Amino acid sequence: MKKLSMLLVIAIVCVACNQTKEAKTKTSTLTAEEKIDSTNIKKIFNSALLHGKSYEWLRDLTTNIGGRMSGSPEAEKAVIWGEKVMKESNLDTVWLQPAIVPHWVRGEKEEAYYISKGKKVTMAVAALGSSIATPKNGITAEVIEVKSIKEAEALGEKARGKIIFYNRPFDDTLINTFHAYGGCVDQRVNGAKVVGKFGALAVLVRSMTNKIDDYPHTGTMRYGDIPKSEYIPTAAISTLAAENLSKSLKEDPNLKVFFKQSCKNLPKKKSYNVIGEIRGSENPEKIIVVGGHLDSWDLGDGAHDDGTGIVQSLEVLHIFKMNNIKPKNTIRVVFFMDEEQGGGGATAYADAAKLTNENHLGGLESDAGGHTPRGFTIDANSGNTKLLKSWKKLLAPYGLHDIKKGSSGADISPLKAEQTTLVGYRPDSQRYFDYHHAATDTFDKVNKRELELGSASMASMIYLMDKYLENPDTIKH
């Protein structure tokens, strides 16, 4: 037994020695300039993990303000809060940029139930953003279950007088849950538009999550250009309610669902993007923007979506300040308003940039939650895509292995141009849709260390973009 223990110790020591040798070999392959970058990136991570402010900023935002629907009093408070924390961070300039945003209110708590085998079965339900209300006394009707928009289209007149129940679940074989979300979300966004023209009375949609629980996930829906006479009320039901309703419909295809909600669309309101920046030491006219969206849905506190993105973006500039990093180009942080219900803030920012002929060298967006960092997706020309991928040797030691071509984010994508490099921060996606747009999206679901690692990852990417990206002086947006 002693001999076996000794052999085990020797094996462990050998593995450790090999790992140390491998690490030294990788370090030795770095150029002199890359070794400087490696040292600076280590300082960035140390600063975020030891002296970061993102977690306490997030606590303040989510617990003292909470959910921040565009047009709501909470959104107004969030703008004031954002301006305050930027000024306290001693940025060179801080200002508010006007944006016109929707103003939809949920109203009284929604109701939904049906009678099965003589028993009342209640369903957890939440109105979808932009939906109209049901009649005051609600709707009671038979239900038709469909799995896709195509299947709903095929109903034609069979949909008249019915509640259409979209029940396509996430594809759990997809490792990236954002891909699963993308494969289902069309039924939430366009489901009512498709069947309203056939005389359907309402739409119920399975919540956009792969978790089976009793928390409905809200989100936006659109009527598009259909006449208002075809608008029908639309809501999400929890995945557990969807499973039970589907089972009950198989046992009794003629059962009727009662559904009631009192939401309404009010006139659009004036709100603001919150903007701050550190001026560039060499090229102040060239801008690299980093940001997330300040608004959220109202069921939870908007912690992962997108409180984490907001505080991580500001932390980037805070880290630069802490380490006396003087960027060549202007680094600008933007808390965008209204990502969830139409992108009013993104439009306002891009329009202003075009009007003043601002030169955006690049941008980085965080809107995928505050979980463990995994990498970045790049929306850029082939040359700059290759350049960013070459930084993997510097970033991989921090778990940032997944650096590839892909989309950036809804709020910075309007800045897309041939010479503008847009990047999306990509944390692990496995738990994100447990909380996305649901009452469970609260501060306690965010891990402090994961959040800070994300801030450091973003600051490292901005550091490298500022140092190595170049583009012509004039960019056509």
Helices and strands as residue ranges (DSSP letters): H 2-28, H 32-51, H 54-64, H 73-88, E 93-105, E 111-116, E 119-122, E 125-127, E 139-146, H 149-153, G 156-159, E 163-166, H 177-182, H 185-196, E 202-206, G 228-230, E 234-237, H 239-251, E 256-260, E 264-278, E 283-293, I 303-307, H 308-322, E 329-336, H 344-355, E 359-365, E 373-379, H 382-389, H 392-395, G 396-398, E 402-405, G 413-415, E 421-427, H 432-435, G 443-445, H 448-468
